[in-house]
Amino acid sequence: MERPGRRIWQAVAFLLALSAVGAADTTQMPPPGTLNYVEGQVSVEGQKQTPKSVGTTYLEPNQVLDTGNGNAEMLLTPGVYMRVGANSEVKMISPGLADTRVQLDSGSAMVEVDELFKENNVSVVVGDATTRLEKNGLYDFHANPASVRVLDGKAMVFEGDQQIKLTKGRETLLTEAQPLSKEKYNKQLVEEDPLYRWSKLRSEYASESNVETANALLMYGGWYGPGWYWDPFWWDFAFMPGDGMFWGPFGGAFFSPWWVGMAPYYGYYGGYRSYYHYPATAAKSGQVAPPLARSVAPAGAAGLKGVSRPMALRGMAPRAMAMPRMRMMRMAAPRMGGMGGFHGGMGGFRGGFGRGR
């Protein structure tokens, strides 16, 4: 006999999926400038934004995002997040995938680059200077006083006929009538900044959303390649790399569906769903060997020596490792009719919440 609780969780999942599909156009790739998280006072062109705006609001050319006592996360190209601090103003200059340019007019913003292709041209304009991001990493921008910091990665800064290359641990002050120069910054002060701490927390959530979505794709299909995939449980777009896994600048990991078995796994603790977080340093040094794994090293696992290929790659681990409630939530929509499945190319849901088993 089916337990009453099972039906309740199925109904909850169905309503969540309905709300998610209604909230965001998940059949299309979200364009650069799409809001992915809103907290506090945030507006676009004077229109107040709320958490319900996530996935539905995006900046068109010359439109402005303002924050008062709040923060906002905006998607740029797949794998690139722009996080805007309090009392800041950001204008979209060009929302193209091959030419993405954003202007910081006041306040501060931080850009996390988890994946960048050579065809991407992602730039941030501050004053008369344009900074082109050239490598995965973490970049910090301030409008007053104007400055660019590279916390990790590499960037080229152009101002008039000057240009300078910045690498990890360096900044340049964008002062009028002063030549561009490289300087060291106080790392401790940066890490105490509210925007840095908020960005780090959002990055951790992005990593967990990736794991959640990758598991769903592995279990029920709908994988069409790298890009943004709508996650109704975290209520945001999760980034999905095309293959393998890699570490973000804050230490969080991002997995393709075929490698998600390497992720912190779901386990049983008193009937509650739990994450088991392995330190990034341990995983990189090869000290992590998740349970339910085969002793076969994954092909091309750079920096992951000794980590075994999980059974998830054989389609076995998700059922054994997922909590029953989460599994019911994932399976509810297929049983109730085709609600959209994770669709891809770089999109969200299409054609059934997933393939039912």
Secondary structure, 3 states (H helix, E strand, C coil): CCCHHHHHHHHHHHHHHHHHHHHCCCCCCCCCCEEEEEEEEEEECCEECCHHHCCCCECCCCCEEEEEEEEEEEECCCCEEEEECCCCEEEEEEECCCCEEEEEEECEEEEEECCCCCCCCEEEEECCEEEEECCCEEEEEEECCEEEEEEECEEEEEECCEEEEEECCEEEECCCCCCCCCEECCHHHHHHCHHHHHHHHHHHHHHHHHHHHHHHHHHHCCCCCCEEEEECCCCEEEEECCCCEEECCCCCEEECHHHHHHCCCEEEECCEEEECCCCHHHHHCCCCCCCCECCCCCCCCCCCCCCCCEHHHHCCHHHHHCCHHHHHHHHHHHHCCCCCEECCCCCCEECCCCCCC
